[in-house]
């Protein structure tokens, strides 16, 4: 498979990442979003390829730090992902 690092993530990939961070598991994130676990895994895998990351923490860090600062703002202000917002603020707030 060809890496697609550098392409912007889709809205659904970002929603899946947010739900995964907030829920703490792929199963819970899938349930929260009303999708199957397989679809949630595929969304996260595609997001990891697009960001060149290996896990959710690295993806969130890269999205915040490199080119998608609006992601953290959206997560922080949406109110839908309080855990994701606190994780991003705690670990990534200094990079702004």
C-alpha positions as CSV (number, residue, x, y, z in Angstrom):
1,X,0.0,0.0,0.0
2,X,1.3,3.5,-0.9
3,X,1.5,5.9,2.0
4,X,-0.5,9.0,1.6
5,X,1.3,11.2,4.1
6,X,0.6,14.8,3.5
7,X,-3.0,14.5,2.4
8,X,-5.4,16.2,4.7
9,X,-7.6,13.9,6.8
10,X,-11.3,13.6,6.0
11,X,-13.9,14.9,8.4
12,X,-15.0,11.4,9.3
13,X,-11.4,10.4,10.0
14,X,-11.1,13.3,12.4
15,X,-14.5,12.4,14.0
16,X,-13.3,8.8,14.5
17,X,-10.0,10.0,16.0
18,X,-11.9,12.3,18.4
19,X,-14.4,9.6,19.4
20,X,-11.5,7.1,19.9
21,X,-9.6,9.4,22.2
22,X,-12.8,10.4,24.0
23,X,-14.1,6.8,24.4
24,X,-10.9,5.0,25.0
25,X,-11.5,2.1,22.7
26,X,-12.3,1.4,19.1
27,X,-15.4,-0.5,20.1
28,X,-16.8,2.4,22.2
29,X,-15.9,4.9,19.5
30,X,-17.7,2.9,16.8
31,X,-20.8,2.7,19.0
32,X,-20.7,6.4,19.7
33,X,-20.5,7.2,16.0
34,X,-23.0,4.5,14.9
35,X,-20.5,2.7,12.7
36,X,-18.9,-0.8,12.8
37,X,-15.6,-1.5,14.6
38,X,-14.2,-2.4,11.2
39,X,-15.1,1.0,9.7
40,X,-13.7,2.7,12.8
41,X,-10.4,0.8,12.4
42,X,-10.3,1.6,8.7
43,X,-10.9,5.3,9.4
44,X,-8.1,5.4,11.9
45,X,-5.7,3.4,9.7
46,X,-6.3,5.8,6.8
47,X,-5.8,8.8,9.1
48,X,-2.5,7.3,10.4
49,X,-1.3,6.8,6.8
50,X,-2.3,10.3,5.8
51,X,-0.5,11.8,8.8
52,X,2.5,9.4,8.7
53,X,1.8,8.4,12.3
54,X,1.6,5.0,14.0
55,X,-1.1,5.7,16.7
56,X,-3.8,8.0,17.8
57,X,-1.6,10.1,20.1
58,X,1.0,10.7,17.4
59,X,-1.7,11.5,14.9
60,X,-3.3,14.1,17.3
61,X,0.1,15.6,18.0
62,X,1.0,15.9,14.3
63,X,-2.4,17.2,13.3
64,X,-2.1,19.9,16.0
65,X,1.6,20.7,15.6
66,X,2.2,20.5,11.9
67,X,-0.7,21.6,9.8
68,X,-4.1,21.2,11.3
69,X,-4.3,23.5,14.2
70,X,-8.0,23.9,13.7
71,X,-8.5,20.3,14.6
72,X,-7.6,20.9,18.3
73,X,-9.8,24.0,18.3
74,X,-12.7,22.0,16.8
75,X,-12.2,19.3,19.4
76,X,-11.8,21.7,22.2
77,X,-14.8,23.8,21.4
78,X,-17.2,21.1,20.2
79,X,-18.0,19.8,23.7
80,X,-18.4,16.4,22.2
81,X,-14.9,15.1,23.1
82,X,-14.0,16.4,26.5
83,X,-11.4,13.8,27.1
84,X,-9.8,14.5,23.7
85,X,-9.8,18.2,24.5
86,X,-8.1,17.7,27.8
87,X,-5.5,15.4,26.3
88,X,-4.7,17.8,23.5
89,X,-4.5,20.8,25.9
90,X,-2.4,19.0,28.4
91,X,0.1,17.5,26.0
92,X,0.0,19.9,23.1
93,X,-0.9,23.3,24.4
94,X,2.7,24.4,24.6
95,X,3.2,23.9,20.8
96,X,0.8,26.7,19.8
